[in-house]
């Protein structure tokens, strides 16, 4: 065989053989730390993230390998999962919430972190500024503190006789709660409503709080946006309805579970946009140069059956504005 033919033949054989080093260099690793249990709603958020990565040209199993760490709301479990994730040395980490982000930052200041849906990243010390985050962290926020005024307006439209509104939250999963309380009290004063702030740590404790408030027929409730409320929205709905307390939630799935009304940002859209940042980081951009962004899509959902059960009527204009109307 002539030397030139031999070289051509061997080159063709080499092209057909697997090349571990070359395949390894193409496969980038993404770790996702989620402060949730697996559920259809959360899976929808994850699917939006995955589909956007695919749209950006990243193929699972070929270009990237993604691993989800389902941590739930127990912060001890979150810490354990965060250590495991960081130890696996991914190229970039997606973080779902304030607690997961705070814990991850303690574990690594070098691996890029993109948060998907949290409150007040400056106040919590995650970023230096919105325009120039600095460090290894950037991402997408959900609701500003002014949303409490919107919650009160919606409650008053459905339950105009309200004289008191209780806002409850879990301080462990809502470490940012202080930014919501002053605007809540100011908005309540403008509506002639007595504001009540109720921190709780366990569902049993929240049940007792609701039972006490239910003695007054003109009390409504706001479930402050936080990971615990999102993960346990079905239990919150069950308790609120048991005590016949008109309640507004931040999670879209609450009315589908029997909750009265929900208003908030479209978390699926935040996850989709976060995937765009992950793609840009994998292509070489620094998180310190990617500005923190606010939500651009919001939703309103109402449950007419629950309103009827509570003796309330959802105004027609709210039904027309709602993205989801459950009858």
BABAVO-213273 format. One record per residue (C-alpha): residue number from 1; residue in one letter; x, y, z. Coordinates in nm, 3 decimals. Layout:
BEGIN
+------+-------+---------+---------+---------+
| tiza | ketor |      c1 |      c2 |      c3 |
+------+-------+---------+---------+---------+
|  NUM |     A |       X |       Y |       Z |
...
+------+-------+---------+---------+---------+
***
This chain:
BEGIN
+------+-------+---------+---------+---------+
| tiza | ketor |      c1 |      c2 |      c3 |
+------+-------+---------+---------+---------+
|    1 |     X |   0.000 |   0.000 |   0.000 |
|    2 |     X |   0.133 |   0.339 |  -0.088 |
|    3 |     X |   0.219 |   0.570 |   0.202 |
|    4 |     X |  -0.035 |   0.836 |   0.095 |
|    5 |     X |  -0.319 |   0.578 |   0.078 |
|    6 |     X |  -0.221 |   0.433 |   0.414 |
|    7 |     X |  -0.233 |   0.775 |   0.582 |
|    8 |     X |  -0.575 |   0.845 |   0.426 |
|    9 |     X |  -0.707 |   0.508 |   0.543 |
|   10 |     X |  -0.586 |   0.556 |   0.900 |
|   11 |     X |  -0.728 |   0.905 |   0.904 |
|   12 |     X |  -1.069 |   0.768 |   0.806 |
|   13 |     X |  -1.054 |   0.502 |   1.077 |
|   14 |     X |  -0.957 |   0.759 |   1.340 |
|   15 |     X |  -1.254 |   0.978 |   1.246 |
|   16 |     X |  -1.492 |   0.691 |   1.318 |
|   17 |     X |  -1.345 |   0.608 |   1.659 |
|   18 |     X |  -1.476 |   0.777 |   1.978 |
|   19 |     X |  -1.250 |   1.043 |   2.117 |
|   20 |     X |  -1.304 |   1.067 |   2.495 |
|   21 |     X |  -1.092 |   1.377 |   2.532 |
|   22 |     X |  -1.272 |   1.559 |   2.252 |
|   23 |     X |  -1.620 |   1.454 |   2.376 |
|   24 |     X |  -1.529 |   1.559 |   2.729 |
|   25 |     X |  -1.427 |   1.907 |   2.614 |
|   26 |     X |  -1.768 |   1.961 |   2.449 |
|   27 |     X |  -1.979 |   1.841 |   2.743 |
|   28 |     X |  -2.050 |   2.126 |   2.986 |
|   29 |     X |  -2.209 |   2.059 |   3.324 |
|   30 |     X |  -2.502 |   2.250 |   3.475 |
|   31 |     X |  -2.615 |   2.197 |   3.833 |
|   32 |     X |  -2.962 |   2.310 |   3.947 |
|   33 |     X |  -3.037 |   2.359 |   4.318 |
|   34 |     X |  -3.415 |   2.383 |   4.365 |
|   35 |     X |  -3.587 |   2.463 |   4.693 |
|   36 |     X |  -3.886 |   2.254 |   4.591 |
|   37 |     X |  -4.016 |   1.903 |   4.579 |
|   38 |     X |  -4.095 |   1.763 |   4.238 |
|   39 |     X |  -4.438 |   1.874 |   4.118 |
|   40 |     X |  -4.607 |   1.942 |   3.782 |
|   41 |     X |  -4.580 |   2.319 |   3.827 |
|   42 |     X |  -4.211 |   2.320 |   3.916 |
|   43 |     X |  -4.147 |   2.076 |   3.632 |
|   44 |     X |  -4.304 |   2.330 |   3.396 |
|   45 |     X |  -4.047 |   2.586 |   3.514 |
|   46 |     X |  -3.762 |   2.339 |   3.464 |
|   47 |     X |  -3.895 |   2.248 |   3.119 |
|   48 |     X |  -3.895 |   2.616 |   3.019 |
|   49 |     X |  -3.530 |   2.635 |   3.130 |
|   50 |     X |  -3.435 |   2.321 |   2.936 |
|   51 |     X |  -3.620 |   2.422 |   2.620 |
|   52 |     X |  -3.447 |   2.760 |   2.612 |
|   53 |     X |  -3.107 |   2.594 |   2.644 |
|   54 |     X |  -3.199 |   2.374 |   2.351 |
|   55 |     X |  -3.307 |   2.682 |   2.156 |
|   56 |     X |  -2.966 |   2.830 |   2.232 |
|   57 |     X |  -2.803 |   2.526 |   2.071 |
|   58 |     X |  -2.716 |   2.321 |   2.381 |
|   59 |     X |  -2.818 |   1.956 |   2.346 |
|   60 |     X |  -2.861 |   1.753 |   2.661 |
|   61 |     X |  -2.621 |   1.458 |   2.662 |
|   62 |     X |  -2.421 |   1.597 |   2.370 |
|   63 |     X |  -2.316 |   1.951 |   2.460 |
|   64 |     X |  -2.436 |   1.971 |   2.821 |
|   65 |     X |  -2.517 |   1.749 |   3.114 |
|   66 |     X |  -2.774 |   1.890 |   3.359 |
|   67 |     X |  -2.831 |   1.759 |   3.710 |
|   68 |     X |  -3.117 |   1.869 |   3.935 |
|   69 |     X |  -3.077 |   1.869 |   4.314 |
|   70 |     X |  -3.428 |   1.865 |   4.463 |
|   71 |     X |  -3.375 |   2.010 |   4.810 |
|   72 |     X |  -3.724 |   2.095 |   4.941 |
|   73 |     X |  -3.774 |   2.357 |   5.212 |
|   74 |     X |  -3.567 |   2.200 |   5.492 |
|   75 |     X |  -3.262 |   2.428 |   5.505 |
|   76 |     X |  -3.043 |   2.150 |   5.644 |
|   77 |     X |  -3.119 |   1.947 |   5.333 |
|   78 |     X |  -3.056 |   2.254 |   5.115 |
|   79 |     X |  -2.711 |   2.295 |   5.274 |
|   80 |     X |  -2.629 |   1.929 |   5.219 |
|   81 |     X |  -2.741 |   1.939 |   4.855 |
|   82 |     X |  -2.547 |   2.262 |   4.797 |
|   83 |     X |  -2.226 |   2.099 |   4.923 |
|   84 |     X |  -2.283 |   1.798 |   4.698 |
|   85 |     X |  -2.352 |   2.020 |   4.397 |
|   86 |     X |  -2.044 |   2.241 |   4.446 |
|   87 |     X |  -1.825 |   1.935 |   4.508 |
|   88 |     X |  -1.931 |   1.799 |   4.168 |
|   89 |     X |  -1.766 |   2.109 |   4.010 |
|   90 |     X |  -2.024 |   2.211 |   3.748 |
|   91 |     X |  -1.945 |   2.483 |   3.494 |
|   92 |     X |  -2.243 |   2.690 |   3.611 |
|   93 |     X |  -2.510 |   2.663 |   3.881 |
|   94 |     X |  -2.876 |   2.760 |   3.860 |
|   95 |     X |  -3.028 |   2.861 |   4.196 |
|   96 |     X |  -3.402 |   2.880 |   4.252 |
|   97 |     X |  -3.443 |   3.108 |   4.554 |
|   98 |     X |  -3.295 |   3.337 |   4.817 |
|   99 |     X |  -3.201 |   3.057 |   5.064 |
|  100 |     X |  -3.043 |   2.840 |   4.794 |
|  101 |     X |  -2.844 |   3.136 |   4.662 |
|  102 |     X |  -2.724 |   3.244 |   5.008 |
|  103 |     X |  -2.612 |   2.891 |   5.087 |
|  104 |     X |  -2.440 |   2.843 |   4.750 |
|  105 |     X |  -2.246 |   3.168 |   4.787 |
|  106 |     X |  -2.102 |   3.036 |   5.114 |
|  107 |     X |  -1.989 |   2.723 |   4.929 |
|  108 |     X |  -1.830 |   2.887 |   4.623 |
|  109 |     X |  -1.711 |   3.227 |   4.508 |
|  110 |     X |  -1.572 |   3.094 |   4.181 |
|  111 |     X |  -1.840 |   2.883 |   4.010 |
|  112 |     X |  -2.088 |   3.110 |   3.825 |
|  113 |     X |  -2.436 |   3.118 |   3.985 |
|  114 |     X |  -2.754 |   3.232 |   3.808 |
|  115 |     X |  -3.058 |   3.281 |   4.034 |
|  116 |     X |  -3.399 |   3.240 |   3.877 |
|  117 |     X |  -3.659 |   3.402 |   4.100 |
|  118 |     X |  -3.580 |   3.588 |   4.420 |
|  119 |     X |  -3.627 |   3.920 |   4.601 |
|  120 |     X |  -3.384 |   4.206 |   4.673 |
|  121 |     X |  -3.047 |   4.060 |   4.564 |
|  122 |     X |  -2.868 |   4.382 |   4.666 |
|  123 |     X |  -3.015 |   4.392 |   5.017 |
|  124 |     X |  -2.933 |   4.026 |   5.068 |
|  125 |     X |  -2.572 |   4.085 |   4.964 |
|  126 |     X |  -2.579 |   3.867 |   4.654 |
|  127 |     X |  -2.477 |   4.141 |   4.408 |
|  128 |     X |  -2.307 |   4.479 |   4.431 |
|  129 |     X |  -2.557 |   4.648 |   4.199 |
|  130 |     X |  -2.823 |   4.553 |   3.948 |
|  131 |     X |  -2.630 |   4.689 |   3.650 |
|  132 |     X |  -2.291 |   4.548 |   3.754 |
|  133 |     X |  -2.346 |   4.252 |   3.988 |
|  134 |     X |  -1.975 |   4.184 |   4.042 |
|  135 |     X |  -1.856 |   3.852 |   4.179 |
|  136 |     X |  -1.988 |   3.520 |   4.053 |
|  137 |     X |  -2.363 |   3.579 |   4.089 |
|  138 |     X |  -2.637 |   3.730 |   3.873 |
|  139 |     X |  -2.992 |   3.645 |   3.769 |
|  140 |     X |  -3.358 |   3.737 |   3.774 |
|  141 |     X |  -3.579 |   3.879 |   4.049 |
|  142 |     X |  -3.951 |   3.823 |   4.094 |
|  143 |     X |  -4.164 |   4.086 |   4.268 |
|  144 |     X |  -4.083 |   4.434 |   4.396 |
|  145 |     X |  -4.201 |   4.549 |   4.739 |
|  146 |     X |  -4.477 |   4.760 |   4.578 |
|  147 |     X |  -4.664 |   4.439 |   4.494 |
|  148 |     X |  -4.818 |   4.441 |   4.842 |
|  149 |     X |  -5.028 |   4.738 |   4.735 |
|  150 |     X |  -5.152 |   4.540 |   4.436 |
|  151 |     X |  -5.241 |   4.248 |   4.663 |
|  152 |     X |  -5.451 |   4.473 |   4.886 |
|  153 |     X |  -5.629 |   4.629 |   4.588 |
|  154 |     X |  -5.722 |   4.287 |   4.451 |
|  155 |     X |  -5.847 |   4.164 |   4.788 |
|  156 |     X |  -6.058 |   4.476 |   4.837 |
|  157 |     X |  -6.211 |   4.438 |   4.490 |
|  158 |     X |  -6.329 |   4.087 |   4.577 |
|  159 |     X |  -6.397 |   4.140 |   4.950 |
|  160 |     X |  -6.481 |   4.512 |   4.991 |
|  161 |     X |  -6.585 |   4.471 |   5.356 |
|  162 |     X |  -6.235 |   4.377 |   5.473 |
|  163 |     X |  -6.115 |   4.582 |   5.770 |
|  164 |     X |  -5.803 |   4.378 |   5.853 |
|  165 |     X |  -5.546 |   4.201 |   5.636 |
|  166 |     X |  -5.288 |   3.959 |   5.769 |
|  167 |     X |  -4.963 |   3.902 |   5.579 |
|  168 |     X |  -4.790 |   3.579 |   5.681 |
|  169 |     X |  -4.442 |   3.453 |   5.596 |
|  170 |     X |  -4.174 |   3.208 |   5.701 |
|  171 |     X |  -3.866 |   3.414 |   5.802 |
|  172 |     X |  -3.631 |   3.125 |   5.724 |
|  173 |     X |  -3.736 |   3.104 |   5.360 |
|  174 |     X |  -3.818 |   3.476 |   5.328 |
|  175 |     X |  -3.509 |   3.644 |   5.476 |
|  176 |     X |  -3.600 |   3.953 |   5.271 |
|  177 |     X |  -3.936 |   3.996 |   5.449 |
|  178 |     X |  -3.846 |   4.340 |   5.586 |
|  179 |     X |  -3.869 |   4.497 |   5.240 |
|  180 |     X |  -4.236 |   4.396 |   5.208 |
|  181 |     X |  -4.361 |   4.505 |   5.551 |
|  182 |     X |  -4.333 |   4.890 |   5.531 |
|  183 |     X |  -4.507 |   4.917 |   5.191 |
|  184 |     X |  -4.770 |   4.670 |   5.312 |
|  185 |     X |  -4.846 |   4.888 |   5.614 |
|  186 |     X |  -4.848 |   5.205 |   5.403 |
|  187 |     X |  -5.084 |   5.052 |   5.146 |
|  188 |     X |  -5.311 |   4.923 |   5.422 |
|  189 |     X |  -5.335 |   5.270 |   5.575 |
|  190 |     X |  -5.431 |   5.418 |   5.236 |
|  191 |     X |  -5.715 |   5.164 |   5.209 |
|  192 |     X |  -5.833 |   5.212 |   5.569 |
|  193 |     X |  -5.726 |   4.858 |   5.658 |
|  194 |     X |  -5.555 |   4.741 |   5.975 |
|  195 |     X |  -5.234 |   4.555 |   5.878 |
|  196 |     X |  -5.128 |   4.244 |   6.070 |
|  197 |     X |  -4.785 |   4.087 |   6.021 |
|  198 |     X |  -4.755 |   3.720 |   6.116 |
|  199 |     X |  -4.425 |   3.531 |   6.095 |
|  200 |     X |  -4.443 |   3.153 |   6.139 |
|  201 |     X |  -4.199 |   2.862 |   6.119 |
|  202 |     X |  -4.425 |   2.559 |   6.085 |
|  203 |     X |  -4.763 |   2.488 |   5.929 |
|  204 |     X |  -4.909 |   2.399 |   6.269 |
|  205 |     X |  -4.815 |   2.745 |   6.393 |
|  206 |     X |  -4.974 |   2.906 |   6.086 |
|  207 |     X |  -5.291 |   2.704 |   6.142 |
|  208 |     X |  -5.319 |   2.853 |   6.491 |
|  209 |     X |  -5.266 |   3.204 |   6.353 |
|  210 |     X |  -5.543 |   3.158 |   6.099 |
|  211 |     X |  -5.778 |   3.008 |   6.356 |
|  212 |     X |  -5.734 |   3.316 |   6.575 |
|  213 |     X |  -5.796 |   3.556 |   6.286 |
|  214 |     X |  -6.103 |   3.366 |   6.169 |
|  215 |     X |  -6.294 |   3.492 |   6.474 |
|  216 |     X |  -6.323 |   3.824 |   6.288 |
|  217 |     X |  -6.547 |   3.801 |   5.981 |
|  218 |     X |  -6.373 |   4.087 |   5.798 |
|  219 |     X |  -6.015 |   3.957 |   5.781 |
|  220 |     X |  -5.825 |   3.879 |   5.462 |
|  221 |     X |  -5.479 |   3.736 |   5.407 |
|  222 |     X |  -5.169 |   3.778 |   5.192 |
|  223 |     X |  -4.928 |   3.489 |   5.152 |
|  224 |     X |  -4.594 |   3.667 |   5.117 |
|  225 |     X |  -4.397 |   3.532 |   4.818 |
|  226 |     X |  -4.143 |   3.281 |   4.947 |
|  227 |     X |  -4.020 |   2.930 |   4.875 |
|  228 |     X |  -4.200 |   2.772 |   5.168 |
|  229 |     X |  -4.536 |   2.918 |   5.065 |
|  230 |     X |  -4.481 |   2.805 |   4.707 |
|  231 |     X |  -4.381 |   2.454 |   4.803 |
|  232 |     X |  -4.672 |   2.420 |   5.048 |
|  233 |     X |  -4.940 |   2.616 |   4.861 |
|  234 |     X |  -5.189 |   2.328 |   4.875 |
|  235 |     X |  -5.169 |   2.317 |   5.256 |
|  236 |     X |  -5.201 |   2.695 |   5.278 |
|  237 |     X |  -5.510 |   2.687 |   5.056 |
|  238 |     X |  -5.663 |   2.407 |   5.264 |
|  239 |     X |  -5.616 |   2.601 |   5.588 |
|  240 |     X |  -5.735 |   2.936 |   5.447 |
|  241 |     X |  -6.051 |   2.776 |   5.310 |
|  242 |     X |  -6.111 |   2.583 |   5.631 |
|  243 |     X |  -6.122 |   2.912 |   5.821 |
|  244 |     X |  -6.303 |   3.091 |   5.535 |
|  245 |     X |  -6.033 |   3.357 |   5.503 |
|  246 |     X |  -6.009 |   3.533 |   5.164 |
|  247 |     X |  -5.643 |   3.492 |   5.070 |
|  248 |     X |  -5.425 |   3.607 |   4.783 |
|  249 |     X |  -5.122 |   3.399 |   4.684 |
|  250 |     X |  -4.810 |   3.460 |   4.478 |
|  251 |     X |  -4.801 |   3.115 |   4.321 |
|  252 |     X |  -5.010 |   3.051 |   4.011 |
|  253 |     X |  -5.101 |   2.695 |   4.112 |
|  254 |     X |  -5.286 |   2.810 |   4.427 |
|  255 |     X |  -5.624 |   2.887 |   4.260 |
|  256 |     X |  -5.609 |   2.555 |   4.075 |
|  257 |     X |  -5.574 |   2.393 |   4.420 |
|  258 |     X |  -5.878 |   2.584 |   4.548 |
|  259 |     X |  -5.723 |   2.918 |   4.644 |
|  260 |     X |  -5.922 |   3.235 |   4.589 |
|  261 |     X |  -5.681 |   3.444 |   4.383 |
|  262 |     X |  -5.316 |   3.460 |   4.281 |
|  263 |     X |  -5.107 |   3.737 |   4.132 |
|  264 |     X |  -4.739 |   3.737 |   4.046 |
|  265 |     X |  -4.470 |   3.715 |   3.787 |
|  266 |     X |  -4.453 |   3.428 |   3.539 |
|  267 |     X |  -4.185 |   3.208 |   3.694 |
|  268 |     X |  -4.158 |   2.993 |   3.383 |
|  269 |     X |  -4.054 |   3.303 |   3.190 |
|  270 |     X |  -3.792 |   3.389 |   3.451 |
|  271 |     X |  -3.650 |   3.037 |   3.424 |
|  272 |     X |  -3.647 |   3.066 |   3.046 |
|  273 |     X |  -3.456 |   3.393 |   3.059 |
|  274 |     X |  -3.218 |   3.252 |   3.321 |
|  275 |     X |  -3.130 |   2.975 |   3.077 |
|  276 |     X |  -3.022 |   3.247 |   2.834 |
|  277 |     X |  -2.776 |   3.375 |   3.096 |
|  278 |     X |  -2.649 |   3.021 |   3.157 |
|  279 |     X |  -2.588 |   2.989 |   2.783 |
|  280 |     X |  -2.397 |   3.316 |   2.771 |
|  281 |     X |  -2.181 |   3.213 |   3.066 |
|  282 |     X |  -2.104 |   2.877 |   2.904 |
|  283 |     X |  -1.993 |   3.072 |   2.598 |
|  284 |     X |  -1.747 |   3.272 |   2.804 |
|  285 |     X |  -1.928 |   3.575 |   2.949 |
|  286 |     X |  -1.880 |   3.663 |   3.315 |
|  287 |     X |  -2.179 |   3.678 |   3.553 |
|  288 |     X |  -2.029 |   3.997 |   3.697 |
|  289 |     X |  -2.105 |   4.170 |   3.366 |
|  290 |     X |  -2.461 |   4.039 |   3.319 |
|  291 |     X |  -2.713 |   4.280 |   3.478 |
|  292 |     X |  -2.978 |   4.155 |   3.716 |
|  293 |     X |  -3.315 |   4.172 |   3.542 |
|  294 |     X |  -3.676 |   4.221 |   3.655 |
|  295 |     X |  -3.973 |   4.014 |   3.537 |
|  296 |     X |  -4.157 |   4.112 |   3.222 |
|  297 |     X |  -4.454 |   3.874 |   3.237 |
|  298 |     X |  -4.721 |   3.860 |   3.507 |
|  299 |     X |  -5.038 |   3.658 |   3.564 |
|  300 |     X |  -5.370 |   3.684 |   3.746 |
|  301 |     X |  -5.571 |   3.376 |   3.837 |
|  302 |     X |  -5.906 |   3.354 |   4.019 |
|  303 |     X |  -6.123 |   3.070 |   4.142 |
|  304 |     X |  -6.494 |   3.153 |   4.111 |
|  305 |     X |  -6.600 |   2.840 |   4.296 |
|  306 |     X |  -6.394 |   2.937 |   4.600 |
|  307 |     X |  -6.529 |   3.292 |   4.585 |
|  308 |     X |  -6.883 |   3.155 |   4.594 |
|  309 |     X |  -6.795 |   2.929 |   4.886 |
|  310 |     X |  -6.667 |   3.234 |   5.075 |
|  311 |     X |  -6.979 |   3.433 |   4.988 |
|  312 |     X |  -6.784 |   3.667 |   4.760 |
|  313 |     X |  -6.822 |   3.779 |   4.401 |
|  314 |     X |  -6.533 |   3.834 |   4.162 |
|  315 |     X |  -6.603 |   4.151 |   3.961 |
|  316 |     X |  -6.648 |   4.095 |   3.590 |
|  317 |     X |  -6.355 |   4.321 |   3.498 |
|  318 |     X |  -6.121 |   4.103 |   3.710 |
|  319 |     X |  -6.251 |   3.791 |   3.540 |
|  320 |     X |  -6.182 |   3.953 |   3.204 |
|  321 |     X |  -5.830 |   4.052 |   3.308 |
|  322 |     X |  -5.745 |   3.711 |   3.454 |
|  323 |     X |  -5.520 |   3.468 |   3.268 |
|  324 |     X |  -5.686 |   3.176 |   3.446 |
|  325 |     X |  -6.050 |   3.168 |   3.558 |
|  326 |     X |  -6.144 |   2.851 |   3.744 |
|  327 |     X |  -6.517 |   2.783 |   3.761 |
+------+-------+---------+---------+---------+
***
